[in-house]
Amino acid sequence: MLGTPRRFVIYGAGAVGGGLGALLTKAGHEVVLIARGAHLAALRSDGLQVVSQSGTETVPVAAVAGPHEVSLSAHDVVLLAMKSNDTALALNDLAVVAHPETPIVCVQNGVANERAALRRFANVYGVPTVFPAVHLRPGVVEYRSWPIPAILDVGRYPSGVDDTAEFIAAAIESAGCGSVARPDIMRWKYAKLLTNLVNAIDAVATPGPTATDLMRRAQAEGVKVLTGAGIEFASADEEQLRFGELRASTAQVLGAGIGGSSSWQSLARGTGRIESDYLNGEIALIARLNGISAPVNEFVRRLANGFVRDGRAPSSMSEAELRAAVDAELTR
C-alpha cells in the first residue's frame, strides 16, 4: 500500500457494511459508505440508526451512490460488504476509478470474492465475517451481539500478513470488535463457508426436523468435499475457541424462521436475490472440479434459487413440502 491509510470506503452498507461503518465512525476513523436506493436516501437525510442491547442511537455517516463520487486513492482502504452476487459489478466500477494498488478487503461470505478482486487489484485481503447483524429497513442496522458485535479477523490473500492487515485489524479492534491479523486467512474463510451452508435452508424453510437434518447433511457433505479436494479449513474446535462466546450470545432475529441468516434477510427485504450460488454452489463447484459428488448442496442451491424466482416469503416452505422435495430429489 502506498503510504498511511486515510479512510475506509465501505462498498455495501447493509447489516455488515453499515454496522461496521457506524462502529468505525464512532471510533474516530474517516469512513464513507456506498449505498443505494431508499437506504442511501435515509443515510443522507437522517444518518444511520444503530440498535443494540445498550439502546438506539443515530450515527452521522458520509454516504454516496458509487465509487465515482469518492475520489479514491491508494491511501484508501476499500471494504467490500455486498453479497457475492454483486461483487463483479462492484469491481468493475472500482477498476474505473481506483488505483490498482488500493487495498481491497472482502468482508463477505463465500470464498470466490478474493480471487475475483485479485484479477483487478494487487492488494487483496480476506475477512471471515462473523457479524450477527440485521438490516431490514432503510437507514437501520441492528446488532444481535453485544457488547462485542463482531469478530472480523483479516489476512492477506491468498496468504500472509503485512502492515495493511495489521492496520485494518487494529482499526476494527478500536471499533469494539475482535480482530487479529492471520497469515492463513483462507483456512478460516473455508470454515466459515461450511457454517454458511445452512443459510439457504434457514431462508426458505420453517423450523422442523427435515430442515435440521438437511442442514446437517449439507455441512457434512461440505466437509467431505473440501477434504476430498485437499482444501484446508479451520477445525470446529478452533472455530469454537475463537467464535463460540460471540455465537452463544447472539440474539434471535424477531420473525425469523430459524436463525435470520443473511440469506433470510435478503428474502425478507424482497431483494429478489439470494447468495446460495456462492455458498452451497461453491461446494457443488469444488465437487465438480474434483470428481466428487455433492447432491445435497446442489439440491439446496437449486431450491433456494427457485424459491426466489417464485417470489416466496422467507421461511414459508412447510415441513411437509420440504420433506416431499427432499424425498423426491435426494432419495432416488
C-alpha positions in Angstrom: 0.0 0.0 0.0 1.2 3.5 -0.8 1.6 5.4 2.5 -0.6 5.5 5.5 -4.4 4.9 5.0 -6.6 7.9 5.4 -10.1 6.5 5.3 -12.3 3.4 4.9 -14.6 3.2 1.9 -17.2 0.6 2.6 -18.9 -0.6 -0.6 -22.2 -2.1 0.5 -23.8 -0.5 3.6 -26.2 -3.3 4.7 -26.0 -5.2 8.0 -22.3 -5.9 7.9 -21.1 -2.8 5.9 -23.4 -0.3 7.6 -22.9 -1.8 11.0 -19.1 -1.8 10.7 -19.1 1.7 9.2 -21.0 3.0 12.2 -18.6 1.4 14.6 -15.5 2.7 12.8 -17.0 6.2 12.5 -17.7 6.3 16.3 -14.2 5.1 16.9 -12.9 8.2 15.1 -12.0 6.8 11.7 -12.9 8.5 8.5 -15.5 6.4 6.7 -17.5 6.7 3.5 -20.4 4.3 2.9 -21.5 3.3 -0.6 -25.2 2.5 -0.7 -28.2 2.6 -3.0 -31.9 3.3 -3.2 -34.0 4.1 -0.2 -31.2 3.1 2.2 -28.9 5.7 0.6 -31.6 8.3 0.9 -32.1 7.5 4.5 -28.4 7.6 5.3 -28.0 11.0 3.6 -31.0 12.6 5.2 -31.1 11.1 8.7 -27.8 9.2 9.3 -27.6 5.5 10.2 -29.7 4.4 13.1 -28.0 1.6 15.1 -29.8 -0.6 17.6 -28.1 -2.7 20.2 -28.8 -4.1 23.7 -27.4 -0.8 25.0 -30.0 1.3 23.2 -30.6 3.1 19.9 -28.5 5.9 18.5 -28.1 7.7 15.2 -24.6 7.9 13.7 -24.0 10.6 11.2 -22.3 9.0 8.2 -21.0 10.1 4.8 -22.8 8.2 2.1 -22.5 8.2 -1.7 -24.1 6.3 -4.6 -20.9 4.8 -6.1 -17.1 4.9 -6.1 -17.1 7.6 -8.8 -18.3 10.0 -6.1 -15.4 9.2 -3.7 -12.1 10.4 -5.3 -10.4 7.2 -4.4 -6.7 6.9 -3.9 -4.2 4.1 -2.9 -4.3 5.6 0.6 -7.9 4.5 1.0 -8.9 1.0 2.1 -12.0 -0.3 0.3 -14.1 -2.9 2.2 -16.4 -4.9 0.0 -19.5 -5.8 2.1 -22.1 -6.6 -0.6 -23.4 -10.1 -1.3 -21.1 -12.2 -3.6 -23.7 -11.9 -6.4 -22.8 -8.2 -6.7 -19.1 -8.4 -6.4 -18.3 -8.5 -10.1 -20.2 -5.2 -10.8 -18.6 -3.5 -7.8 -15.2 -4.5 -9.0 -16.0 -3.2 -12.5 -17.0 0.2 -11.0 -13.9 0.3 -8.7 -11.5 -0.6 -11.5 -12.5 2.6 -13.4 -11.6 5.0 -10.6 -9.4 3.2 -8.0 -5.6 2.9 -8.1 -4.6 -0.7 -8.8 -2.7 -0.9 -5.5 -5.7 0.2 -3.5 -6.3 -2.4 -0.7 -9.5 -4.4 -1.3 -10.9 -6.2 1.8 -13.5 -8.8 1.3 -15.8 -8.6 4.3 -18.1 -11.2 2.7 -19.3 -14.7 3.0 -18.0 -17.2 0.5 -14.5 -17.8 -0.9 -14.8 -16.5 -4.5 -14.6 -12.8 -3.9 -10.9 -12.6 -3.1 -9.8 -14.3 -6.3 -12.1 -12.0 -8.3 -10.7 -8.9 -6.7 -7.1 -10.1 -7.3 -7.7 -10.0 -11.0 -8.1 -6.3 -10.8 -6.1 -5.2 -7.7 -2.7 -6.2 -6.4 -3.5 -6.0 -2.6 -6.4 -8.1 -1.6 -7.5 -9.2 2.0 -10.0 -11.7 3.3 -12.2 -11.5 6.4 -14.2 -14.4 7.7 -17.3 -12.4 8.6 -18.8 -13.3 12.0 -21.0 -10.3 12.5 -24.6 -11.1 13.7 -26.4 -8.1 12.5 -29.7 -7.3 10.8 -30.7 -4.8 8.1 -34.4 -5.0 7.2 -35.3 -1.3 7.0 -33.7 1.7 5.2 -31.4 3.5 7.4 -31.4 1.0 10.3 -28.9 -1.7 11.4 -29.4 -3.9 14.5 -26.5 -5.6 16.2 -27.5 -9.0 17.5 -24.5 -9.5 19.7 -23.3 -7.0 22.4 -21.0 -5.7 23.8 -18.8 -7.4 21.2 -20.8 -7.0 18.0 -18.4 -8.9 15.7 -15.2 -10.9 15.2 -13.5 -9.9 12.0 -10.0 -11.3 11.6 -8.1 -10.3 8.5 -5.3 -11.6 6.4 -3.7 -11.0 3.0 -5.0 -13.1 0.1 -4.0 -15.8 -0.7 -1.9 -15.9 2.5 0.3 -13.7 4.7 0.2 -10.7 6.9 1.5 -7.2 6.2 1.4 -3.7 7.6 -2.0 -3.1 6.0 -3.6 -6.2 7.5 -2.2 -5.2 10.9 -3.6 -1.6 10.4 -7.1 -2.9 9.4 -7.2 -5.4 12.4 -6.2 -2.6 14.8 -8.9 -0.3 13.4 -11.6 -3.0 13.8 -10.4 -3.7 17.3 -10.6 0.1 18.1 -14.2 0.0 17.0 -15.1 -2.6 19.7 -14.9 -5.7 17.6 -12.5 -8.6 17.8 -9.8 -8.8 15.1 -6.4 -10.2 14.6 -4.2 -10.4 11.5 -3.9 -14.1 10.3 -1.5 -15.4 7.7 -3.8 -18.4 7.0 -7.0 -16.4 6.5 -8.5 -18.7 3.8 -8.5 -21.7 6.2 -10.9 -19.6 8.3 -12.9 -18.5 5.3 -13.4 -22.1 4.2 -14.5 -22.9 7.7 -17.0 -20.0 7.6 -18.2 -21.3 4.2 -19.1 -24.6 5.9 -21.1 -22.6 8.6 -22.9 -20.7 5.9 -24.2 -23.9 4.1 -27.3 -23.7 6.3 -28.2 -20.1 5.2 -30.4 -21.0 2.3 -32.3 -23.6 4.3 -32.8 -21.0 7.0 -34.1 -18.7 4.4 -36.7 -21.0 2.8 -37.9 -23.4 5.5 -40.0 -23.4 8.6 -38.2 -24.9 11.6 -38.6 -28.6 11.8 -36.8 -32.0 11.7 -36.4 -32.0 8.0 -34.8 -28.6 7.9 -32.5 -29.5 10.7 -31.5 -32.8 9.1 -30.9 -31.1 5.7 -28.6 -28.5 7.4 -26.6 -31.3 9.0 -26.3 -33.2 5.7 -25.3 -30.1 3.7 -22.5 -29.3 6.2 -21.3 -32.9 6.4 -21.2 -33.1 2.6 -19.2 -29.8 2.6 -16.6 -31.2 4.9 -16.3 -34.3 2.7 -15.9 -32.2 -0.5 -13.3 -29.8 1.0 -11.4 -32.7 2.4 -11.5 -34.7 -0.8 -10.3 -31.6 -2.7 -7.4 -31.1 -0.3 -8.6 -27.8 0.8 -7.7 -26.9 4.4 -10.2 -25.3 6.8 -10.1 -24.4 10.5 -11.4 -27.1 12.7 -14.7 -27.0 14.7 -12.6 -26.8 17.9 -10.7 -23.8 16.5 -13.9 -22.0 15.5 -15.5 -22.7 18.9 -12.4 -21.3 20.7 -12.5 -18.1 18.5 -16.2 -17.5 18.0 -18.1 -19.6 20.5 -18.7 -17.0 23.1 -20.0 -14.5 20.5 -22.2 -17.0 18.7 -23.6 -18.2 22.1 -24.6 -14.6 22.9 -26.3 -13.9 19.6 -30.0 -12.9 19.9 -32.6 -14.5 17.8 -33.9 -12.3 14.9 -37.6 -11.4 15.6 -39.8 -13.1 13.0 -37.0 -15.3 11.5 -38.0 -18.9 11.0 -34.7 -20.5 12.2 -31.9 -18.0 12.6 -32.3 -14.9 10.5 -29.2 -15.5 8.3 -28.1 -13.1 5.7 -29.9 -15.1 3.1 -33.1 -14.9 5.2 -32.7 -11.2 5.3 -32.4 -10.9 1.6 -35.8 -12.6 1.2 -37.3 -10.6 4.0 -36.2 -7.3 2.2 -37.6 -8.6 -1.1 -34.3 -8.1 -2.9 -35.0 -10.8 -5.5 -31.6 -12.3 -4.9 -30.0 -15.0 -2.8 -26.4 -15.9 -2.3 -26.7 -19.7 -2.5 -24.7 -19.9 -5.7 -21.6 -18.8 -3.8 -22.3 -20.9 -0.7 -23.9 -24.2 -1.5 -22.9 -23.6 -5.1 -19.3 -23.2 -4.1 -19.3 -26.7 -2.7 -21.0 -28.0 -5.8 -18.4 -26.3 -8.0 -15.4 -27.7 -5.9 -17.0 -31.1 -6.1 -17.3 -31.0 -9.9 -13.8 -29.8 -10.3 -12.5 -32.7 -8.3 -14.8 -35.5 -9.4 -16.7 -35.6 -6.1 -20.5 -35.9 -5.7 -22.3 -33.2 -3.8 -26.1 -33.8 -4.4 -27.2 -32.2 -1.1 -25.6 -28.8 -1.7 -26.7 -28.8 -5.3 -30.2 -29.5 -4.2 -30.1 -26.7 -1.7 -28.7 -24.3 -4.2 -31.5 -25.0 -6.7 -34.1 -25.0 -4.1 -33.1 -21.5 -2.9 -32.9 -20.1 -6.4 -36.3 -21.5 -7.3 -37.8 -20.0 -4.1 -36.5 -16.6 -5.1 -37.8 -16.9 -8.7 -41.2 -17.8 -7.4 -41.2 -14.7 -5.1 -41.9 -16.6 -2.0 -41.8 -15.2 1.5 -38.9 -16.3 3.8 -39.4 -19.4 5.9 -42.7 -20.2 4.0 -41.8 -23.8 3.0 -43.6 -26.1 5.3 -42.2 -29.2 6.9 -44.3 -31.4 4.6 -43.4 -29.5 1.5 -39.7 -29.6 2.3 -39.9 -33.3 3.2 -41.5 -34.1 -0.2 -38.8 -32.1 -2.1 -36.0 -33.9 -0.2 -37.6 -37.3 -0.8 -38.1 -36.6 -4.5 -34.5 -35.2 -5.1 -32.3 -36.9 -2.6 -33.7 -40.4 -2.1 -33.7 -41.6 -5.8 
